[in-house]
Amino acid sequence: MNEIPQNVLMPSMSSAPLEAKETDLCIVGGGMSGVCAAIAAARNGARVILVQDRPVLGGNASSEVRMWICGALGRFYKESGLLEEIQLLNVYRNPGLKYSIWDTVLYEKVRAEPNIELILNAAVCEVRTEAERITAVKAWHLTRQRWLEIKAAIFMDCSGDSILRFSGARYRWGREGTLAYGEAQGREIPDRKTMGNSLLLQAREIDPAQHVPFVPPFFARKLGEDHPRAKLFKPTGDNFWWIEIGGEQDTIADADVIRDELYSIAYGVWDFIKNHPDGRGHGWELEWIGALPGKRENVRYVGGTTLTQQDIEAQGKFEDTIAYGGWTMDDHPTQAFEYAGAETTHHAAPSPYGIPYGVLYSENIENLMVAGRNLSATHMAMSSTRVMGTCALLGQAAGTAAALALGRGLSPRQVAAHRVELQNRLMDQDQWLPGLRRVLPDLTERAQVSGDKVLGDLAALRDGRERRLPDGDHWVQVEDGGFWNFVGRRRFGWNVCAWWFTAIFMM
Ligand SMILES: Cc1cc2nc3c(=O)[nH]c(=O)nc-3n(C[C@H](O)[C@H](O)[C@H](O)COP(=O)(O)OP(=O)(O)OC[C@H]3O[C@@H](n4cnc5c(N)ncnc54)[C@H](O)[C@@H]3O)c2cc1C
């Protein structure tokens, strides 16, 4: 008989190999906020480890969940910066806009940064602290079956679920009372209720003559015409985001119970549609159903500043604006799928409104930063900032601020005193900020453009506002044969803003 050592027969998880790592910035969570934070920090000189528990990047925007990226409303306020850069690469690599290829576009953008070590399939599950600082996090690597211990000077929580709150960082959960923040939509009595989780579906229109039968699994819920949301049970190319529950449960602790119920509802809704006697589902088939519910809301950190409904309504005119939002305060009812009223209420918000730096660092853990839906905001404010275009801007701002802190030996809180430098750096790196003007480099100020080929006002090119705004264009158009000849493109006319101008001259 072969003798097998006891510890091979009965290994314990704690005896699994441990790989120690050390870096400047450790970012937990690779959704749109984490991806943009990592790229921004890396490009600004920080060594970054990005730990993501899934095999793909993108969080709710990934092929695993499939939410589309929304952001500030209005034709003038599309997010620029890293998000736009990623989206442009996506159009180039992935003209059919397929989700799985989008995953690899995000992967490509992160892998292209030499300063980023990307760790996929590893879940951060332990956090070590010493004197109000995080010293290390521990992650379990699912595919390599080992522990990773990551030490860093700054940690950033982009996990959505705020896993680093176990450091003792202050946080809030639920809807604030009016007494606390005086918000018009605040609750008379604060509660722990939130928006819920959703499992998305994708249906595909097919030739109605082509019969594709659908037999529901045993766990599909039987839904009738009397269900409060029955009016929505129609075939659509939309993603059924209103199949939502969990707002009156705990969207973290009860996540699996919620998922099982979502499966049952999602298949029940599709059974209702597909097998309806009026034939509404004949020309459709179920193309895809998610397995990973997207979470809308749970833990939000308490930061240096807490963004409120009033701040948003007053257009967020902060001295330390580092990002902007412009989606409505899109607040879902907590009863969600069982609620007879509207699936959501869009409380008006101006677009754009500024978001201050203070929402990006923990009030009490000295080296903890945050970006994404878990920023320091009330429930009402977060119901607007949660959209992924805004999360991406917050990520770029947080990553840039972290690099600035590391470069100067500052804490995240101390970066607040260097806000002008942070703002200028962000604008130099194509993150537009409402109400601010980019200080143009001398090179751009001095650059000459061959006059007869330029449409527009050169003063507008150099006024530092850098996009089309309601009061006019802050760029010039350069016709074929004009400035663009300089870089060898002859055929097209181009809109050139000062940012492009600088970037091209520096190439
Ligand atoms: C159903 C639904 C519909 C929505 N509709 C829209 C919409 O139409 N448009 C829009 O813009 N926004 C929409 N939102 C909101 C938006 O998707 C979220 O607010 C946004 O994804 C938050 O971004 P994030 O980067 O903070 O987190 P996430 O996108 O959640 O990314 C966080 C990532 O961190 C990972 N992670 C978590 N814990 C750990 C850990 N311990 N270790 C390592 N990694 C970890 C997660 O797996 C995830 O990939 C919707 C949300 C939901 C749920």
The ligand as an SDF file (V2000), in Angstrom:
LIG
                    3D

 53 58  0  0  0  0  0  0  0  0999 V2000
  -30.0830   45.3870  -12.8550 C   0  0  0  0  0  0  0  0  0  0  0  0
  -29.3310   46.6620  -12.8520 C   0  0  0  0  0  0  0  0  0  0  0  0
  -29.6020   47.5880  -13.8240 C   0  0  0  0  0  0  0  0  0  0  0  0
  -28.8510   48.7450  -13.9120 C   0  0  0  0  0  0  0  0  0  0  0  0
  -29.0410   49.5830  -14.9610 N   0  0  0  0  0  0  0  0  0  0  0  0
  -28.0670   50.4590  -15.2710 C   0  0  0  0  0  0  0  0  0  0  0  0
  -28.0310   51.0900  -16.5460 C   0  0  0  0  0  0  0  0  0  0  0  0
  -28.8950   50.9060  -17.3810 O   0  0  0  0  0  0  0  0  0  0  0  0
  -26.9790   51.8960  -16.8090 N   0  0  0  0  0  0  0  0  0  0  0  0
  -26.0000   52.1430  -15.9060 C   0  0  0  0  0  0  0  0  0  0  0  0
  -25.0650   52.8590  -16.2130 O   0  0  0  0  0  0  0  0  0  0  0  0
  -26.0420   51.6060  -14.6740 N   0  0  0  0  0  0  0  0  0  0  0  0
  -27.0250   50.7460  -14.3460 C   0  0  0  0  0  0  0  0  0  0  0  0
  -27.0610   50.1370  -13.1330 N   0  0  0  0  0  0  0  0  0  0  0  0
  -26.1550   50.5880  -12.0600 C   0  0  0  0  0  0  0  0  0  0  0  0
  -24.7360   50.1370  -12.2540 C   0  0  0  0  0  0  0  0  0  0  0  0
  -24.6790   48.8940  -12.9330 O   0  0  0  0  0  0  0  0  0  0  0  0
  -23.9630   50.0090  -10.9330 C   0  0  0  0  0  0  0  0  0  0  0  0
  -24.2510   51.0570  -10.0830 O   0  0  0  0  0  0  0  0  0  0  0  0
  -22.4740   49.9950  -11.2880 C   0  0  0  0  0  0  0  0  0  0  0  0
  -22.1960   48.7960  -11.9660 O   0  0  0  0  0  0  0  0  0  0  0  0
  -21.5800   50.1550  -10.1240 C   0  0  0  0  0  0  0  0  0  0  0  0
  -20.2680   50.1070  -10.6120 O   0  0  0  0  0  0  0  0  0  0  0  0
  -19.0900   49.6420   -9.6840 P   0  0  0  0  0  0  0  0  0  0  0  0
  -17.8320   49.6770  -10.4840 O   0  0  0  0  0  0  0  0  0  0  0  0
  -19.1590   50.4040   -8.4230 O   0  0  0  0  0  0  0  0  0  0  0  0
  -19.4750   48.1380   -9.2810 O   0  0  0  0  0  0  0  0  0  0  0  0
  -19.7280   46.8210  -10.1020 P   0  0  0  0  0  0  0  0  0  0  0  0
  -20.1070   47.0720  -11.5000 O   0  0  0  0  0  0  0  0  0  0  0  0
  -20.6730   46.0220   -9.2630 O   0  0  0  0  0  0  0  0  0  0  0  0
  -18.3050   46.1240  -10.0860 O   0  0  0  0  0  0  0  0  0  0  0  0
  -17.7190   45.6680   -8.8920 C   0  0  0  0  0  0  0  0  0  0  0  0
  -16.8630   44.4570   -9.2010 C   0  0  0  0  0  0  0  0  0  0  0  0
  -16.1580   44.0820   -8.0190 O   0  0  0  0  0  0  0  0  0  0  0  0
  -16.1650   42.6830   -7.8980 C   0  0  0  0  0  0  0  0  0  0  0  0
  -16.0170   42.3130   -6.4860 N   0  0  0  0  0  0  0  0  0  0  0  0
  -16.9680   42.3650   -5.5220 C   0  0  0  0  0  0  0  0  0  0  0  0
  -16.4730   41.9170   -4.3570 N   0  0  0  0  0  0  0  0  0  0  0  0
  -15.1730   41.5700   -4.5940 C   0  0  0  0  0  0  0  0  0  0  0  0
  -14.1460   41.0230   -3.7820 C   0  0  0  0  0  0  0  0  0  0  0  0
  -14.3520   40.7330   -2.4910 N   0  0  0  0  0  0  0  0  0  0  0  0
  -12.9300   40.7740   -4.3290 N   0  0  0  0  0  0  0  0  0  0  0  0
  -12.7010   41.0610   -5.6560 C   0  0  0  0  0  0  0  0  0  0  0  0
  -13.6610   41.5670   -6.4760 N   0  0  0  0  0  0  0  0  0  0  0  0
  -14.8690   41.8330   -5.9470 C   0  0  0  0  0  0  0  0  0  0  0  0
  -17.5330   42.2940   -8.4570 C   0  0  0  0  0  0  0  0  0  0  0  0
  -17.5640   40.9480   -8.8860 O   0  0  0  0  0  0  0  0  0  0  0  0
  -17.6930   43.2660   -9.6150 C   0  0  0  0  0  0  0  0  0  0  0  0
  -17.2170   42.7100  -10.8190 O   0  0  0  0  0  0  0  0  0  0  0  0
  -27.8440   48.9980  -12.9620 C   0  0  0  0  0  0  0  0  0  0  0  0
  -27.6190   48.0960  -11.9280 C   0  0  0  0  0  0  0  0  0  0  0  0
  -28.3420   46.9260  -11.8800 C   0  0  0  0  0  0  0  0  0  0  0  0
  -28.0460   45.9300  -10.8130 C   0  0  0  0  0  0  0  0  0  0  0  0
  1  2  1  0
  2  3  1  0
  2 52  2  0
  3  4  2  0
  4  5  1  0
  4 50  1  0
  5  6  2  0
  6  7  1  0
  6 13  1  0
  7  8  2  0
  7  9  1  0
  9 10  1  0
 10 11  2  0
 10 12  1  0
 12 13  2  0
 13 14  1  0
 14 15  1  0
 14 50  1  0
 15 16  1  0
 16 17  1  0
 16 18  1  0
 18 19  1  0
 18 20  1  0
 20 21  1  0
 20 22  1  0
 22 23  1  0
 23 24  1  0
 24 25  2  0
 24 26  1  0
 24 27  1  0
 27 28  1  0
 28 29  2  0
 28 30  1  0
 28 31  1  0
 31 32  1  0
 32 33  1  0
 33 34  1  0
 33 48  1  0
 34 35  1  0
 35 36  1  0
 35 46  1  0
 36 37  1  0
 36 45  1  0
 37 38  2  0
 38 39  1  0
 39 40  1  0
 39 45  2  0
 40 41  1  0
 40 42  2  0
 42 43  1  0
 43 44  2  0
 44 45  1  0
 46 47  1  0
 46 48  1  0
 48 49  1  0
 50 51  2  0
 51 52  1  0
 52 53  1  0
M  END
$$$$
